[in-house]
């Protein structure tokens, strides 16, 4: 097995010399300043240099390369700052000779050749995201229909693109169809195409979206917004894999892989008669649900930093992280617009960023709104706890005391993490 390659980064010449001496003495590591390393070792005296951190960021790019900081005269504050910046481990300089090689080797895990195109676009290390990555990889290799669900802004279209790019159909078209934008009068012409002269203005024949996806993937976005009439038309095409152009009697066979997405609860709508059950069963073969950001808060900073690096390239900047206040705002906001909202906020921050600043500042109005909301939330949580305590945790009486419905009380208890077992200790910010 080849030795892991380590890149030493330090603007201090004497620190670089110390690290090179320690690492080159090991038979288990290879020190190199060229190519893409397997590990990165940053060295410093009292504080980590911003230029060193920037060099490490540029070296890592979108890859996940384990990074260790070695500080000869460091402090607890430096160690905390390093971990917040994405450093994987911290070693005191006095212990480097005895511990550094072992720490680096413990972080190294040989990566197999990537067989999942675009894996770096699914950012996050939460259990939910790890599960989604694995399932997308398995589903992509099949020809099964896929239903992607999740709130607006969670990345449903990205999942559809990754499924297509990692499927045997990757060299054929991916055709995206916004079902919410197709009125009933245009369903057949948009999906199935039309013949010349089929209607006023049809001067030439035209393939529909499903025919254009022949051999590839058809992505039906917001399929829950289709009318009953349109649902019937889509169902027949999905069942028969045949389409008939408007103004023609000739059936055309089409071979497409179907991926559908919705922010609605299709199963509930099908049970209520608002969505065809037979179409739902056809779509719901492989199911991928994307949880909202508020349910995977450990992914917030990694996603924000992913966009920060993206905008570093777009705006020609070299930022090294978010300010502490900005990080706090990112972690405390509930992100009702999910990933799309987070990306927009980071972009706005770059537009307003002073040319000399290396730490990204989230807009002041946004930070103040989050802080005010948290203060309001804490006060509301205290009111709820007071009412529950005064009624001996009788939720019906507590709801009456607060002039709320019982369901409103339940929702707010979930929102603030209030339960009878742990009481005030469970209040979330």
PAPA-266031 format. One record per residue: residue in one letter; x, y, z of N, C-alpha, C, O in turn. Coordinates in steps of 0.001 Angstrom, whole numbers, plus 500000, padded with zeros to 6 digits. Atoms other than C-alpha are relative to their C-alpha. Example, Ala and Ser with C-alpha at 12.3 -4.5 7.8 and 13.67 -1.06 7.14 Angstrom:
// PAPA-266031
A500890498810500000512300495500507800500900501200500000501936501181500665
S499180498810499940513670498940507140499230501090500730499739502198500899
// end
This chain:
// PAPA-266031
X500849498804500000500000500000500000500885501247500000501824501319500793
X499169498790500031501446503447499100499876500797501286498844500768501957
X500018499172498797502378505788501923499105501218499795499055501761498691
X500783498764500119499991508682502641500920501204499836501964501300500482
X499205498808500293501297511996501305499549501149500897498353501426501000
X500300498899499089501506514922503769500537501295499404501667501334498917
X499562498675500413501674518604502796500207500845501263499295500983502078
X499697499116498870503381520892505343499743501435499572500229501876498530
X500313498605500296502038524458505434500323500851501223499761500643502298
X499676499053498926503586527210507562500824501125499407501786500886498677
X499235498863500498504789530716506793501268500211500809502147500968500397
X498809499888499149507354530368509622501020498940499581500742497743499662
X498984500926500521510562528817508238500437499007501067500579497818500782
X499526500908498950511690527390511586498946498959500368499288497834500734
X501068500966499712508277525753512148499938498939498901499772497751499178
X499980500961501107508372524183508685501144499002500173500981497805499936
X498844500871499799511839522831509478499745498954501071500089497785500897
X500300500951498925510675521254512745499060498905499527499287497722499782
X500990500976500461507667519597511107500609499045498975500355497841499020
X499372500864501003509699518307508162500924498977500675500954497809500286
X499099500915499288512270516811510553499216498869500650499612497705500575
X500800501019499304509561515013512543499378499029499015499435497815499211
X500751500855500924507587513724509562500910499182499086500589498041498755
X499089500743500874510526512731507368500701498873500752501221497945500133
X499390501071499215511856510608510234499118498757500059499567497690500479
X500934501134499971508784508371509901500070499227498691500155499812497612
X500026500851501191508790505425507514498587499804499468498390499137498453
X501396500262500374504989505551507296499367501156499230498233501038498765
X500537498826500681504536508994505703500962500490498925502167500247498993
X499197499384501047505747510796502583499666501490499962498510501858499759
X500202498554500019506217514593502720500221500515498583501244500225497963
X499887499482501366505586516392499425499264501329499881498238501541500527
X500638498710500256504751519912498212499317500052498638498849501110498218
X500619500049501329503390518792494838498840499016499997498752498133500850
X501135500908500126500199517068493726498957500232501078499052501182501855
X501077499922499007497086516507495836500365499109501183500508497898501014
X499585500813498846498021515378499370498845499182500569497675499424500274
X501001500768499245496235512823501513499734500647501349498653500490501917
X500100499366498690496864514839504689500659501376499934501556501599499122
X499412498668499924497666518468505554500405500273501440499645500010502372
X499508499648498664499773519624508501500359501485500001501287501902499308
X499745498564499874499650523343509408500774500237501293500409499712502346
X499199499703498815502283524659511805500017501475500329499957502314499430
X499937498596499583502444527868513845500623500099501381500841499093502055
X499487499752498650503867529460516991498849500332500943498365499467501674
X501034499541499071501242531527518840498602499987499376497610499761500069
X501296499897500652498476531856516270500113499483498570501181499532497960
X499995500517501352497497530337512974499896501160499015499014502011499135
X499981498938501003498314532583510018498818499851499053498489498745498626
X501107500034500952495385533530507793500465499540498628499729498850497922
X499489500435501305497571533009504734500234498494499986500017497847498961
X499827501453499924498425529475505934498651499297499887498505498288499197
X501333500606500064494760528738506460499453500087498574498833499144498083
X500469499823501377493975530130503001500672498992499068500016498418498199
X499286500975500826496666527932501418499448498593500213499325497815499268
X500582501314499716495202524895503166498631499866499345498307498811498800
X501321500022500628491701525803501930500118499806498490499378499020497898
X499809500131501444492941526196498364500509498617499636500168498077498584
X499470501346500238494787522903498629498892498967500076498840498021499290
X501086500966499821491699521111499858498937500147498934498381499151498471
X501065499778500980489274522734497408498706499416500515498315499687501651
X501252500639499584486045520705497518500249498624500596499317497971501064
X499688501318499453487886517556498645500041500062501523500248501126502108
X499955500063498533487775516421502258501342499424500422501459498213500609
X498662500451499626491476516243503209500207500260501488500143501415501910
X499787499799498564492141515679506943501154500967500260502205500889499625
X499023498943499718494050518615508434500281500062501499499365500027502320
X499571499927498598496057518843511675500756501314500206501576501702499374
X499283498782499637497249522056513358500980499670501126500598499079502136
X498980500167498961500524521948515341500434501396500447500910502190499636
X499671498675499462501121524969517626500996499848501142500728499163502129
X498966500136498966504318525335519652499694500836501238500085500464502345
X500355499157498849502983528106521875498515500337499936498125501495500079
X501431499810500200499248527616521396499250500194501298499835500233502381
X500866499798498849496321528134523711498688499266499758498425498776498660
X501306500637500138492890526697524377499136500764499001498364500162498254
X500764499182500943491395529609522423500386499673498561499527499598497682
X499536500348501343493549528740519403499446498640499584499019498465498442
X500507501331500322492492525086519587498519500052499652498086499413498693
X501437499886500264488785526013519752499774500655498640498939500200497859
X500127499324501290489175528411516824500359499091498842499733499152497784
X499587500931501059490958525723514801498893499005499687498599498749498520
X501070500974500219488172523198515294498802500654499330498165500055498464
X501128499297500618485541525783514405500264500297498529499331500407497734
X499635499698501383487446526511511195500076498755499127500347498857497931
X500000501224500794487289522879510105501249499156500147501391498146499459
X498812500809499748490661521628511411499563498719500717498715498763501608
X500448501289499459490353517922512281500631499656501340499995499007502170
X499351500326498725492880517675515122501041501064500331501467501829499467
X499096498956499489495222519815517230501062499323500855500745498486501701
X498891500591499245498659518910518618500876501123500535501259502030499796
X499063499029499417500787520939521031501398499699499482501785498536499361
X498668500189500566504277521503519640500899499150500875501718498382500369
X499145500771499090505884520016522738499749498504499899500613497700500246
X500336501423500127504103516720522030500084499522498559499786498361498277
X500041500346501425504550516777518242500888498810499669500491497933498902
X499068501076500338507572514473518145499427498637500389499667497645499700
X500535501276499524505721511779520088498629499670499399498292498497499236
X501399500257500343502154512231518810499617500281498551498670499683498041
X500484499494501293502007513917515394499802498905498950498761498864498295
X500110501048501018502674510897513160498789499122500275498043498784499356
X501145500848499643500122508801515049498671500682499731497726500051499258
X501236499252500240497485511537514845499690500053498507498546499848498101
X500210499935501446497989511931511082499549498651499449498619498585498645
X500367501332500499497828508179510461498590499611500429497889498909499700
X501357500333499538494638507916512548498931500691499162497799500214499073
X500969499268500823492966510474510269499985499516498556499064499827497800
X499881500426501402494089508806507045499184498744499746499329497744500450
X500747501189500439491678506418505355500051499982498483499451500844497840
X499877500050501464492556505383501784498639499997499344497771499204499709
X501278499878500686489725506383499474500018499189498710500953499306497918
X500070500726501263488644504021496702499749500967498846499327502105499054
X500278499176501164488373505356493200498546500440500013497661499599500166
X501393499540499930485250507544493129499154499404498892499529499428497719
X500915500553500993482336505857491422498639500683500101497641500201499566
X501239499248499871479722508426492350500275501435499584500844502208500355
X499725498675500545479878511541490191499164501048500738497949500902500871
X500717498917499330478980514720492075499786499789501481498999500509502095
X500160500269498568479293513262495585500279501249500833499644501465501866
X499621498809499228480913516533496735498891501041500043498953501969500851
X501098499036500018477683518404495899498983499730501104498230500623501493
X500888500327498879475759516571498627500768500280501283501384499379501852
X499182499555498874477309518532501487499308499660501317498099499843501464
X500548500289498675476850517409505074500463498655500503500637497709499735
X499521501231499396477992514761507504498979499420500984499301498511501750
X501029500525499103474731514174509363499617498587499583499862498168498451
X500425501369500304473326510677509565499012499983498844499048499078498009
X500989499936501079470460511724507274500677500146498645500290499476497688
X499340499786501281472811512958504542500839498804499596500906498476498411
X499232501202500334475055509903504748499080498923499445499429498224498494
X500967500991500479471991507708504317499502500345498607499364499460497762
X500487499564501311470732509772501362501057499757498920500735499285497829
X498930500220500971474118509632499614500071498538499584500140498219498397
X499923501433500304474248505855499888498823499525499178498987498729498253
X501199500452500709470672505414498692499967500539498574499594499817497649
X499953499426501353471075507793495726500958499202499133500680498945497961
X499011500761500752474140505845494681499439498650499560499691498206498440
X500591501302500362472229502544494756498883500162498971498805499411497999
X501156499812500880469091503887493077500437500402498599499823499987497615
X499569499484501303471020505612490272500327498877499025500143499034497818
X499574501096500871472250502273488928498828499204499445499013498373498556
X501184500732500460468702500984488421499242500831498962499644501944498620
X500876499257500914465963501993485977498663500310500652497718500705499969
X501261499820499286463273502308488659499575501464500019500409502369499987
X500529498656499797460992505334488934500387500477501396500469499682502332
X499571499430498717462044507679491743499096501165500355498790502002499506
X500774498867499478459936510032493880500848500706501047501201500116502068
X499197499204499073461914512800495602499073500987500703498397501781500050
X500875499117499231460081514621498395500830500888500927501967500565501271
X499308499089499091461018517523500616499480501415499820498876501743498799
X500452498618500054460285521146501376500698500766498878501716500322498346
X499396499136501004461030523918498904501411500394500422501642500792501564
X498635499583499732464750524612498651500901498957500602502033499270500969
X499171501043499381466013521270499991500934499322499005501817498568499414
X499068500562500979467706520281496714499462498826499215500220497925498855
X500602501136500712465272517963494944500521499894498562500773498795498067
X499496500036501379466455518964491467501449499503499964501839498807499026
X498625500490499927470070518325492508500015498475500088500834497823499441
X500071501455499874469111514777493522499669499376498649500262498365498270
X500365500520501319467475514227490127501206500023499063501436499065498324
X498819499897500866470626515433488352501052498958500370501676498364499491
X499006500985499579472871513183490450499569498584499630500401497761499248
X500501501316500411470646510163489780500280499786498518500741498719498114
X499774500127501441470870510843486051501487499862499679501876499003498888
X498564499998500318474622511549486024500686498706500397501727498367499836
X499392501251499547475350508264487840499265498769499487499500497657499959
X500773501112500557472959506121485813500589499558498671501403500275498089
X499550500437501334473600504070482659499507500920498886499959500802497747
X500558499077500996471628506829480860500710501354499996500229502304499379
X499337498705499802474134509569481736500391500683498694500484501910498647
X499600499388501270475157510085478088498806500441499161498980500934498046
X501224499569500672471526510782477103499422501209500732499913501572501801
X500483498745499400469424513877477873499307499821501354498681498796501626
X500845499830498813468020514894481246499084501167499677499543502296499503
X500976498968500358464832516820480484499190500358501243498500499510501810
X500712499533498809463400518917483341498685500651499592498656501528498729
X501341499521500334459658519611483228499366500557501266499169499826502237
X500650499364498854458054522090485636498495499809499882497829500535499144
X501418500328500112454596520600486127499101501136500469497973501270499993
X500813498901499485453374523657488041499773501079498954498875501908499105
X500092498943501006453856525794484928499250499563498747499175500318497778
X500686500502501194451859523632482489498479500052500206497949499261500985
X501474500004499901448158524579482126499423498809499238500077498248498359
X500623501164500629445721521842481083499950500119498481500064499117497775
X500133499817501448445368523351477616501299499696499253501290499483498041
X498713500238500656449068522790476942500664498688500400501777498397499965
X499391501229499494449663519457478676500453499090498866501607498663498831
X499669500955501060449538517294475554501085500534499077502003499797498718
X498987499458500912451548519630473330501365500091500670502384499856500021
X498734499874499302454217520191476007500646498641500260501848498473500056
X499453501308499645454615516560477069500173499085498796501174498376498694
X500015500981501091453792514674473852500389500578498644500700499824497722
X499658499378501273454510517199471086498778500219499131497657499918499540
X501136499741500897452368518203468113500471499931498552501654500087498246
X499745500048501436452125517846464352499801501400499395499128502257499967
X500193498757500725452313520676461899498513500175499675497870499257499165
X501402499708500278448889522321461594499043499506501054497830499623500881
X500889500520498952447550520756464791499179501112500642498071500869501121
X500726498843499452446532524226465994500594501248499367501644501198498728
X499527498741500573446919527838464974501392500340500540501598500396501752
X498629499675499603450610528725465022500932498812499963502143498980500111
X499144501189500065451855525115464721500528499854498571500014499057497785
X499483499958501363453927525788461608500918498824499697501123498477498534
X499142501177500188456256522820462163499656498960501055499056499279502082
X500180501050498999456115519490463960501005500198501134502076500773500941
X499160499748498819457597519459467448499924498794500942498841498301501258
X499959501078499003458740516713469830499640500557501374500040501666501730
X500315499613498634457313516884473329501152499679500942502145499074500536
X498927500173499012459403516794476505500327498534500227501496498181500385
X499741501420499753458977513045476998500766499360498843501618498500499066
X499260500523501148460191512293473472501444500502500029502364499770499662
X498641499461499925463194514580474012500831499274501062502061499274501010
X499302500760498955464031512475477085500229498552499596500681497752500414
X499870501381500472464091509297474976501436499496500213502394500115499750
X498694500559499686466964507122476199500615500561501261501578500005501789
X499441499348498822467578509452479131499035500014501167498398499009501481
X500800499858498780465714510774482162499040501168499857499424502246499402
X500994498923499940462513512800482467499792500363501463499411499516502271
X500169499518498627462385514903485640498742500852500069498701501953499520
X501261499284499843458845515963486538500004500709501347499693500114502379
X499914499219498766459288518725489093498620500512500393497805500857499538
X501288499547499449456369519736491355498840499221499392497842499805498971
X501044500834500608454303516810490097498709500053500812497635499765500285
X501200499899499167451907517327493011499080501124499588497940501180500048
X500819498879500463450633520481491271499235499700498724498495500555498237
X500735500354501213449295518617488222498506499886500278498098499407501336
X501453500143499887445540518801487663499617498542499778500422497781499241
X500446501381500262443497515542487577500082499630498522500443498502498186
X499922500265501432443325515843483785501440499698499586501696498733498867
X498593500190500347447103516177483482500546498715500628501362498020500021
X499563501240499356447633513341485969499641498783499167500442497858499035
X500442501124500833445633510997483744500878499850498767501215498734498371
X499152500036501186447730511928480719501394499474500346501957498667499607
X498675500451499582450997511407482598499975498520500357500903497781500026
X500109501400499603449803508096484028500068499080498791500790498083498812
X500005500862501189449125506635480582501398499933499374501844498863498961
X498661499995500585452543507712479304500980499191500842501847498504500303
X499120500748499105454266506236482355499735498503499888500668497699499908
X500362501418500068452373502949482057500400499364498669500937498257498649
X499796500586501326452720502416478294501337500357499372501778499700498429
X498794499454500632455918504369477557499738500294498522500589500065497662
X500380499593501348454070505584474462499388501398500045498686501749500993
X500588498671500100453143509099473379499426500175498601499855499539497638
X500623499706501297450971510445470612499965501513499846499356502219500650
X499979498560500232451614513879469191498587500544499785497725499868499223
X501269499325500242448716516311469184499824500172498491500701500695497803
X500265499911501430447126516120465749500438498771499228500407498768497998
X499561501239500651448414512597465042499316498804500652498899498872501808
X500544501256499465447073509057465487501089498953500181500807497820500569
X498900500948499961450492507433465430500680500033501368501107501086501841
X499337500101498707451927506179468720501508499908499809501987499245498889
X498543500056500019455631506697469382500493499394501313500086499821502394
X499438500598498797457554504504471798501102500908500552501936501414499801
X498956499200499355459692506408474291500583499215501174499853498595501947
X499295500710498922462274504949476659500629501034500917501714501543500636
X499461499014499066462765507278479599499945499463501418499082498658501768
X499998500298498567463650506908483253499301501169500694499654502323500451
X500807498941499399461165508863485404500468500311501415500560499427502266
X499742499485498656462187510975488396499014501130500229498953502072499439
X500995498973499683459437513048490014500333500620501355500916499966502219
X499728499304498740459671515617492805498785500809500412498028501291499569
X501112499197499483457167517373495038500310500456501420501028499787502162
X499909499552498609457007519441498211498702499712500748498520500148501885
X501280500360499386453530518056498925500036498561500511500882497765500103
X500141501373499507452499514927500821499079499253499036497860499251499205
X500810500652501028451366512890497815499175498853500549498053498618500101
X500745501129499438450347509899499895498718500482500672497659499879500499
X501191499453499346447968512013501988499021500538498965497811500353499094
X500870499463501044446644513755498881499320498881499224498172499023498805
X500605501144500696446062510380497216498874499399500840497832499015500309
X501035500541499109444118509161500260498788500919500070497665500466500292
X501104499031499972442041512344500166499340500163498631498379500920498497
X500583499927501331441304511877496449500466501188499184499891501478498135
X499498498824500715443318514945495384501131499654499036501549500493498238
X498961500464500917445983512897493578499704498538499676499334497766500561
X500332501358500423445514509703491584500866498979500740502093499070500731
X499241501014499276446480506691493692500817499137499056501942498758499383
X499257500850500924447482504654490631501263500694499508502287500040499310
X498800499269500397449888507391489542500987500073501162502194499943500958
X499119499966498827451257507705493082500749498682500144501952498679500407
X499341501296499872451960503960493181501055499813498914502091499195499158
X499021500099501089453739504204489812501254500811500322502372500396500017
X498865499130499688455923507051491069500785499514501207502012499604501238
X499412500301498693456595505758494560500673498628500011500323497761500812
X499250501261500039458977502943493644501243500146500870501406499427501856
X498871499637499139462221504382495009499686501377500575499412502316499828
X500421498763499328461525507115497563501189500641500695501875499982501477
X498918499269499344464048509752498645499395501246500639498867502114499945
X500525498821499298462999512258501308501168500854500480502071500358501153
X498962499067499584465183515328501857499525500779501221498588501570501112
X500446499287498790464880516619505438500347501472499925501336501838499290
X499688498562499975464747520386506024501248500263500830501651499437501648
X498769499662499284467831522146507348499804500032501515500726499702502261
X500213499898498550466252522668510770500079498634500676500236498560501895
X499926501346499436466300518876511238501398499399499871501627498282500334
X498612500476500098470018518510510395500938501198500179501681501584499277
X499303498753499728471584521518512044501517499823499981502248500795499791
X498556500219500059475026519893512161500562500201498599501774500309498416
X499551499771501379475138520372508382500021501477499620500476501822498529
X500139498588500366474534524144508518501336500656499653501479501253498586
X498713499342500259478134525347508814500758499361498832501344500094498035
X499354500564501192479554522794506313499369500480498694500082500738497724
X500660499517501224476938523880503746500328501467499768500613501873498641
X499672498578500137477556527570504448501426500183499494501682501044498652
X498611499895500440481298527055504012500182499487498572501060499962497852
X499983500464501395480680525120500779499641501155499064500295501359498042
X500383498849500818478897528179499381501033501123500103501272501843499133
X498969498972499841481576530477500829501155499740499034501631500665498375
X498910500335500923484271528643498852499567500197498550500354500624497705
X500523499811501352482049528711495778500020501490499624500407501854498514
X500023498565500284481622532487496059501389500622500079501620501681499496
X498606499564500075485334532907496775500473499978498550501117500912498072
X499591500125501407485880531669493232499211500969499113499778501598498220
X500840499137500833482944533617491761500389501467500118500461502180499117
X499715498587499753483871536949493363501493500306500030501890501457500212
X498561499774499955487644536437493258500494500406501368501397501235501478
X499624499668498632487929536599497058500782498860500639500862497764500083
X499241501012499268490049534710499608499574499973501465500422499975502358
X500479500026498621487852534634502701500390498685500666500567497667499996
X499546501198499274488827532152505413498927499427500915499128498364501502
X501057500512499141485574531740507319498946501063500272498985502160499715
X501043499063499581482514533382508901500367500583501366501017499925502178
X499773499400498690482690535790511816499197499229501048498199498590500713
X500734500731498954481582534341515186498515500364500055497670499486500233
X501414499585499954478363536394515138499228499414498820498077499001498963
X500652500555501182477582535220511614499754498506500168498692498000499808
X500176501436499753478154531583512582498829499768500952498024498857500756
X501082500146499027475820532041515537498644500215499337497690499489499617
X501262499733500705473116533525513289499628498832499090498461498448499007
X500245501153500884473491530647510818499461498822500808498533498138500378
X500399501151499183473135528089513605498643500187500664497948499207500932
X501233499755499263470157529770515277498786500179499102497659499943499537
X501135499785500908468018530578512227499382498663499605500091497662499496
X500696501248500337465386527965511280500026499677498509499700498553498127
X499866500197501440465922528393507499498765499396499351498821498282498831
X501213500526500660462356527985506213500183499799498501499501498972497896
X499720500180501427463755528370502676501088498988499731501460498764498579
X499030501087500076466334525650503393501286500397499279501757501525499424
X498684499783500602469506525337501291499993501208499069500966501960499016
X500076498863500926468331527865498706500094501324500757500773502248500310
X499950498776499196467797530506501408501404500230500542501902501356500527
X498646499879499455471193529790502975500973500463498919501823501318499169
X499121499596501104472921530097499602499800501480499664500772502198499426
X500276498602500311471201533429498934500594500943501040501120502000500692
X499459499154498935472254534838502320501517500116499870502079501197500047
X498545499966500159475891533865501719500375500877498797501357501616498854
X499720499179501176475769535481498257499837501486500333500656502309499924
X500206498605499600474343538701499731501171500484500852501621501621500713
X498867499630499152477137538676502318501224500321499155501964501251499476
X498851499735500872479736538518499537499821501302499226500781502042499013
X500248498742500727478085541350497620500317501202500888500850502201500407
X499798498882499072478279543580500728501370499987500667501693500905501421
X498748500180499262481718542359501868501056501032499576501304501235498387
X498919499055500277484466544979502161501175499266499359501463498130499735
X498920500674500732487401544196499833501112499442500894501736498437500554
X498882500410499154489879543884502722499608498941501030500476498404501718
X500440500928498954487767541593504911500255498567499594500000498187498451
X499767501420500259488761537936505179498980499117500710498891497919500441
X501053500746499310485917536906507488498658500500499489498391501701499488
X501290499641500589482451536841505957499031500430501090498878499757502109
X500997499472499059479832538939507753498609499844499379498318500420498330
X501395500116500424476187537876507373499332501369500200499641502047501180
X500607498665499891473999541014506782499477500316501395498887499464502059
X500374499555498655473330543026509962498511499817500277498138499363501358
X501443500127499794469544543064509484499610498557500259498739498283501085
X500296501424499806469504539265509229500410499566501406499639498911502107
X499525500392498666471606538806512378499095500557501100498767499851502054
X500872499390498987469422541252514356498644499304500054498099499073501134
X501297500688500047466228539535513193500074498655500710499157498287501445
X499825501303499339467571536149514346500128500182501499499516499443502271
X499806499769498564468685537541517701498696500418500676498383499933501763
X501276499564499423465340539291518320499011498852500080498254498738501044
X500916501140500008463446536152517373500337499032501125499441498455501742
X499593500910498936465486534095519830499596500533501370499199499770502251
X500423499394498729464765536564522640498501499798500191498041499439501274
X501451500194499944461057536409521805499660498554500300498763498258501089
X500253501424499805461217532619521638500252499575501432499482498796501993
X499694500356498615462856532346525059498891500471500936498501499752501856
X501088499484499162460151534544526593498748499149499827498058498859500804
X501179500825500254457420532465524928500146498641500665499180498107501211
X499761501286499357459003529261526191499769500091501507499212499177502116
X500215499807498568458990530656529722498510500077500328498069499535501341
X501458499925499798455262531484529395499380498610499959498522498275500775
X500546501355500129454546527932528258500323499180501240499454498495501780
X499604500760498812456517526421531140499222500456501235498833499643502074
X500759499470498860454761528717533611498571499460499989498059499030501022
X501382500488500102451308527712532327499929498517500307499019498076501009
X499995501449499741452182524003532382500238499701501467499627498800502042
X499715500208498576453612524274535876498780500322500863498467499594501805
X501165499585499210450535526119537196498821499060499839497939499026500697
X501103500948500237448219523464535708500438498556500216499749497620499810
X499461501351499750450371520496536829500129499199498702499850498001498658
X499757500597501317451179519803533150498737499452499354498791498515498558
X501248500317500697447528519534532157499967500869498740499740502077498815
X499794499233501228447928520548528522498730500718499540498810501811498979
X501250499338500392444258521337527896499807501284500788499473502320500214
X500146498808499168444129523754530844501075501036499686500810502238499681
X498920499069500328447506525238529938499695500727498692499966501922498566
X500346499385501287446293525862526371498929501067500197498993502134499586
X501052499018499722443176527624527704500594501239500674500216502366500356
X499379498888499285445316529759530019500783500903499026500855502118499209
X499207499245500974447469530799527041499165500515498841499677501201497956
X500926499623501085444408531358524803500431499395498664500338500037497618
X499603500730501194445710528769522330499160498741499863498499498308500806
X500584501331500155444325525603520851500993498978500556502180499265500713
X499118501051499478445699522352522219501104499663498985502248499424499372
X499024500325501035447433521670518856501092501075499909502258500760499669
X499005498924500005449140525087518952500996499804501131502201499980500951
X499118500245498864450498524278522396500961498850499699502154498945499987
X499147501141500339451801520914521183501111500409499025502269500028499192
X499005499588500997453535522514518197501100500853500638502281500685500336
X499003499134499373455227525152520348500852499232501006502018499571501207
X499198500839499106456323522524522879501071499257499211502209499128499662
X499025500667500865457999520631520058501043501003499526502236500704499482
X499089498968500501459480523880518722501089500331501013502254500484500645
X499035499618498974461155524707522060500585498801500743501377498976501669
X499453501190499364461906521111523045499552499829501432500306499316502258
X500509500083498630459731521279526160499292498662500199498394498299499439
X500685501250499654458757517968527735499912499894501520500682500524502245
X500239500111498553457493516956531163501185499364500710501432499645501882
X498903500721499364460522514729531794501161500913500370501738500790501450
X498816499179499777463209517392531472499699501473500198500578502245500582
X500431498635499713461225520628531695500851501062499354501188500949498176
X499319498841500564463119523898531241501357499682499385501828500413498513
X498677500302500518466431522195530554499978499685498512501017499741497854
X500062500410501398465181521140527131499663501143499043499518500927497840
X500339498891500884464378524624525834501126500249499017502286500396499403
X499012499762501047466137525158522528500078501483499702499095502200499883
X499880498583500347467502528538521422499160500314498791499128501460498342
// end
